[in-house]
Amino acid sequence: MDRNLDPNPYAPPARDDTAAHSDGGDERIAFETASRGRRLAGVMIDGILGWAIFFGARVIMKGGIPTWSEFSSAQALEKRGLADLVPAAFTLAITGLLIAYRGQSLGKIVMRTRIVDAEGRQATLVNGLLVRTLPFTVIALLPTVLIAMGMSVASAQPLTILIGLVAVIDDIMIFGDTRRCLHDRIAGTYVAVVGTERLRREKRARRAGKKKRRTEEA
């Protein structure tokens, strides 16, 4: 037999993209990372929700459906000022609550994905919201805040372009092996398929307790 065809017993195991990470304990599992298409669909759903809330707020404030120029022109943006921050803050509040309690935005709930840490446990308030989501949301809203404070749309344009470039870099990084955007890498998080992630210890204990009680009652 040709020795060159023999497998190398010292070679590391092949890497699995849908991988997963574990803590090495008895309950060790490999969570499945969500596909790029699945994540994109979730982001689109979240975007639709955000625009629906924003448009609804504009309709309420105007008392009717705004025209396209009232909705998108530079003069309209400068005139609306802080009013634009109301629907943005409302959307962020909804998303923040969902991520804090479920590790999911609305889009992730629909697409059955969840933000998890490197051990596959549901993300916490800190890494799921405060580190992963909030900073990039604040950066995205910065031009709106500056315009609300009196800056012209033209003056805010360079900053808007720079923020758009950051968003592109953030998104492009999902094409890496672990399918993690820049905000995931900063927060140490992954997006897993629901059902493959690990529960937080307290939730796992509650479920075990309920199962034990049902067994004793049976």
N, C-alpha and C positions, 0 to 999 in steps of 0.2 A: 504493500500500500504506500502511496505517496505521502510522506510525512507532512508535506505542505498543505494537504487537504484535511489534516486532523484539526478539530476545533481546539482553540487555545484555552486550556483550563484556567488560565489566570486572567482571561479577558473579563472586563466588567459586563454585567447583564445589559442587554439592549434596552434603550430608553423607550418608554411608552409615553406618547404625547398626552394621552387621556389620563395620565398618571395621577399621580396622586401622591400624597404625602401622608405619613403616619407618625405617631409618637412612639412606635415600637412596643406598645402595650399589648395586653391580651386581646383587646378589641380592635386591633389594627386592621384598617381597611384602606383601600385605594379609592379616593373619590374621583369621579369623572368630571373633567373640566368641560364646560359648555363649549359647543362649537362656535366658530366665528359668526356663522349665519344666525344661530340662535341668539347670540348676544346682540347682533345688529338689529334683529327684529324687536328685541326688548327695548333697545334705545329708541327705535322709531315709535314704539307705543308710548314711551315716556314723553317723547317730543310732541306727539299728537295731543297727549293730555295737557302738556304745558301750553301749547297754542290754544287749545280749547278754553282753558282757564283764562288766558290772556285776552282772547277775543270776547269771551263772555263778560269780563270785567270792563272792556271798552264799550260794549253794548249797554251795560248798566249805567256807566258814567255818562254816556252821551244821551241815553234815553232812546236809543234806536241803533240800527246797523250803520257803522261808520263807512264813509266812502274809502276807496283805496288810497287817495291822497291824504285823508285824515288818519289813515292807519299806518302809512309807511313813509311819508315825505319827511325831509329833514326839519321843515318848519313845524310839522306836527309832533315830531319827537322832542324838539326843544320846548314846545308849548306844554306838552303833557307833564314834563318834569317828573316829580316824585310819584305821580299816579302810576307810572309803568312799574314801579317797584312793588306795588301792592300785590298784583297777581303773581309776580316772581317770588315774593316772600311766601305767599300762600302755597304755591306749588312746592317750594323748598320745604315748607313745614310738613306737608303731606308726605313727601318723599322721605324726609328725615324721620318721621314717626315710623313709617313702614320699615325702613332700614334698621332703626334702633331696636324694634321689637321682633322683626321677622328676618332681617338680613336681606330684604327684597324691596325693590321699587315696584310700582304697579306693572311695568313692563316685564320685570323678572317674575312676578307672580303669574302673569299670563303665560310666559314662556317656560315656567317651571325651572327656574334657575335661582341660585342663592349665593350671596357673598360669603365666603368662608376664609378662615385663616390657613396657615401652612399645614396645620394638623387636620384640616377638614372640618373644623367646628365652625358653627355659625358666627359670623363677624360680630364684634361687640360695638357698642356705641362709639368707642374711641376709634378703632381702626376701620369700622364700616362707614361711619358718618363723619366724625371730626377730622380724620386724617385723609380718608379716601375721597369723600364726596364734597364736603364743604369748601375746602380751599379752591378747587377748580370751579365750583359754582360762583364763589365770590369773585374770582378772576374774570369769569365770563360776564358778570354783572357790572364790573368796574366802569366800562364806558357809559352805561345807563346811569350809574350813580353820578359820574362826573357831569353828564349832560343835565341831570336833574339839579346839580349845584350851580349851573350857569354856563358850563363850557359849551361851545358850539359843536354841532355834529362834525363839521369840517376839521376842527381842532382835535376831536377825539378819534378821527379816522385812522391815523397811524397806530394808535394804541389798539384799535379794533383789529387791524391787520395783524399786529404782533400776537394778539390773543388768539386769532384764528390760526396762526402758524403753530402756536403751542398746542392747540386742539388737534391739529393734523398730526403732530409728532406723537401726542398722546394716543391717538387712534392707530397710527402706523405700527406702534410697538406690539399690537395684538397679533401681528404676523410672526412673532417669535414662537419658539417651541412650546412655551407654557401658555400661550394665548392670553398674555397679560398686558393690559394697557399701562401707560406710565403711572396713572393713579393707583393701579393695583400694585405695581412694583414699589412705589413709595410707601403704601400702607401695609405691604406684606400680605396682600389678600389675593384670592383667586375667585373665579365664578364657577361654581359647581352645578351639576344637574341635580335637581331636587330628588332625594331618595338615595343618593350616594354619599351625601355629606354626613358628618357626625353631629349629633345633638350636643348642646352644652350639657355639662355634667348635671346641673340641677334639673333640666328637662328629662334627661335620661333616667335620673333617680325617680322623678315623679311617674314616668311611664312604667318603670319597673315596679313601683309601689302599687299602681293601679292594676297591673297584670297579676301581682301577687294576691291582691284582694279579690279579684275575680276568680282566681284559682281556688282560694279558700272558701268563697261563697258557693262554688259549684259543687 
